[in-house]
Amino acid sequence: MSILHGSHPDRASSTFDIESEFQTRRISKATLSRTGDDVLMRRAFATCIAIATVAIALLAPTSAPAAPAAPPTCTPADRCCKVCNEGQACGDSCISRKKQCHKGRGCACNAAEICSTEP
């Protein structure tokens, strides 16, 4: 059996015989078979990765998902239990602007957040 091999260092010919290669380099057929299996496994793995990449690209949405609706920029006054003019809203009450609030959003509102009632 001959294999095309353009840059074999030991021969000027562009082909060489595999059986003589076994004898020259003392490569066992089992070693060559294992190496061949490794190459086949690597090619199969690369093929699987390529197929998965194409499948993901085809299944991915073509447009960006719709952005979630932005929260309203103001709060109606009737939803606020307290309106904080000098301090800041913190939970259900107002605290100094110098302090940090450690409570979640409550029913108190900052004056700047109240929707204007003017038409």
SULTA-V296093 format. One record per backbone hydrogen bond with DSSP energy under -0.5 kcal/mol. NH is the residue of the N-H (numbers start at 1). CO is the residue of the C=O. E is the energy in kcal/mol with one decimal. If there is no record, write none. Layout:
# SULTA-V296093
nh=(NH NH)
co=(CO CO)
e=(E E)
This chain:
# SULTA-V296093
nh=(3 5 8 11 16 18 21 22 23 24 25 26 27 28 32 33 34 35 36 37 38 39 40 41 42 43 44 45 46 47 48 49 50 51 52 53 54 55 56 57 58 59 60 75 79 80 81 82 84 84 85 88 90 91 93 95 99 106 108 109 111 113 114 114 115)
co=(16 14 5 8 3 1 17 18 19 20 21 22 22 26 28 29 30 31 32 33 34 35 36 37 38 39 40 41 42 43 44 45 46 47 48 49 50 51 52 53 54 55 56 113 76 77 107 107 82 109 83 95 93 104 90 88 96 91 91 82 84 110 110 111 75)
e=(-1.6 -3.2 -0.9 -0.5 -1.1 -2.0 -1.4 -2.2 -1.8 -2.8 -2.5 -1.3 -0.8 -0.6 -2.1 -2.5 -2.6 -2.6 -2.5 -2.5 -2.5 -2.2 -2.5 -2.9 -2.6 -2.5 -2.7 -2.7 -2.6 -2.4 -2.4 -2.4 -2.3 -2.5 -2.7 -2.5 -2.2 -2.6 -2.6 -2.2 -2.3 -2.3 -1.7 -3.5 -1.9 -1.5 -1.8 -0.6 -0.5 -3.2 -0.8 -3.2 -3.1 -0.5 -1.7 -2.6 -1.2 -0.6 -2.0 -2.6 -2.2 -1.6 -0.5 -1.1 -2.2)
